[in-house]
Amino acid sequence: MLARTSASRWFSPLARTLAIAGLVVLTGCTLPADPPPMPPTGVYDHDTASENSRAEPAPTGGTSGALTRPLTTAGWFCAQARSNADGRALWCRIGRRDATDMVSAQTAHFLLDSRDRLAWAWFPPADQGGADHITAAATSALGTIWTDAPERIRQEIDDHGRETDEMPSATAWRDEHADYHFSDLDGLIVTAGDAAVRRWPSGGEHYATTMSSAVKDLLAGGYDCHYPPQTNCNRVQSNGYFQVTLREDQIITARFGIGSLIEAGRQRHPLSQEFPHGLTFLTDAVRGPVTERIEQARREGTSFAGIVAGTVVIIDADRGAVDGDDLVAYLSIQIGAPLAATLPL
């Protein structure tokens, strides 16, 4: 079955196509290529293929290590998010704080075949920073395996920036290694010429349960959540939210926001206020250690990006003014990495 993803701030593939078509009509220009389908047709339309959704640190050797090393050196977090009989998916993320202490996230996706060859990569637009951040990430990573690719990537993206106006636009090119497609809406998509993965890794069973089994506890915690079809749930009384991406009913990523209030050394906003039976959308194997890592971040008001019990955990903490040992914070939490070529990122 095809992967299902929740709504996002980005245009749908149809909207992207219509917007770019509008540019052609207005300017009389013919774009080098239409936007490639995201995800590529049929890559998730398969039964399980020895799926392994236990996250591991990104390999340090081979092609995987070469691609991720420049990113981790620059402060990114990278993990092998999942694998199967045909290949493995790597996911990288960095969260940069601006002058107001707000987090701006950027991600990168890599898909490698069973022989450790790069088959596909995606450098989506960053929350802030525009094409410069995409160029920096793509050239540093891809340049480790295709040494002549970075110069062309910089040239094409720079030329694109000089030629475009406020309308969405795209450019595409090919070299001896891959086909490249860059647009303001999608970022840079890279499809290698000498490697392919027929069945893309798609599991989440190691760390997450199903949405149908989780929704009852969300309702008990005060979330407005009517599933199906709703995958974005809100908790008005605490400014909380709970959002998931799914493959059929299986949870792939879960994102939620929760506050923390420490007074006189005690947590005044216990997790049980919003999740009365605990984080039941997590499997028994990971629930304890993941919950403890979240509670540590809530006690300290600190951010985190790493792997806990084979589970990708991202915590962005927005810490308010405090006196002494008191603490006020709001934490935005992500469990799991998205499937390659799906939104949210």
Stockholm file with secondary structure:
# STOCKHOLM 1.0

chainA/1-345         MLARTSASRWFSPLARTLAIAGLVVLTGCTLPADPPPMPPTGVYDHDTASENSRAEPAPTGGTSGALTRPLTTAGWFCAQARSNADGRALWCRIGRRDATDMVSAQTAHFLLDSRDRLAWAWFPPADQGGADHITAAATSALGTIWTDAPERIRQEIDDHGRETDEMPSATAWRDEHADYHFSDLDGLIVTAGDAAVRRWPSGGEHYATTMSSAVKDLLAGGYDCHYPPQTNCNRVQSNGYFQVTLREDQIITARFGIGSLIEAGRQRHPLSQEFPHGLTFLTDAVRGPVTERIEQARREGTSFAGIVAGTVVIIDADRGAVDGDDLVAYLSIQIGAPLAATLPL
#=GR chainA/1-345 SS CCCBCCCCSSCCHHHHHHHHHHHHHHHCCCCSCCCCCSSCTTTTCSCCCSCBCCCEECCSSHHHHHHHHHHHHTTCEEEEEEECSSEEEEEEEEEEECTTSCEEEEEEEEEEETTSCEEEEEECCCSSSHHHHHHHHHHHHHTTTCTTHHHHHHHHHHHHHHHCCSSCCEEEEECSSEEEEEETTTEEEEEESSCCCSSCCCCCTTTBCBHHHHHHHHHHTTCBCCTTTCCEEEEGGGTEEEEEEEETTEEEEEEEEEEEEEETTEESSCGGGTCTTCCTTBCHHHHHHHHHHHHHHHHHTCCEEEEETTEEEEEEEEECCCCTTCEEEEEEEEESCCCTTCSCC
#=GC SS_cons         CCCBCCCCSSCCHHHHHHHHHHHHHHHCCCCSCCCCCSSCTTTTCSCCCSCBCCCEECCSSHHHHHHHHHHHHTTCEEEEEEECSSEEEEEEEEEEECTTSCEEEEEEEEEEETTSCEEEEEECCCSSSHHHHHHHHHHHHHTTTCTTHHHHHHHHHHHHHHHCCSSCCEEEEECSSEEEEEETTTEEEEEESSCCCSSCCCCCTTTBCBHHHHHHHHHHTTCBCCTTTCCEEEEGGGTEEEEEEEETTEEEEEEEEEEEEEETTEESSCGGGTCTTCCTTBCHHHHHHHHHHHHHHHHHTCCEEEEETTEEEEEEEEECCCCTTCEEEEEEEEESCCCTTCSCC
//
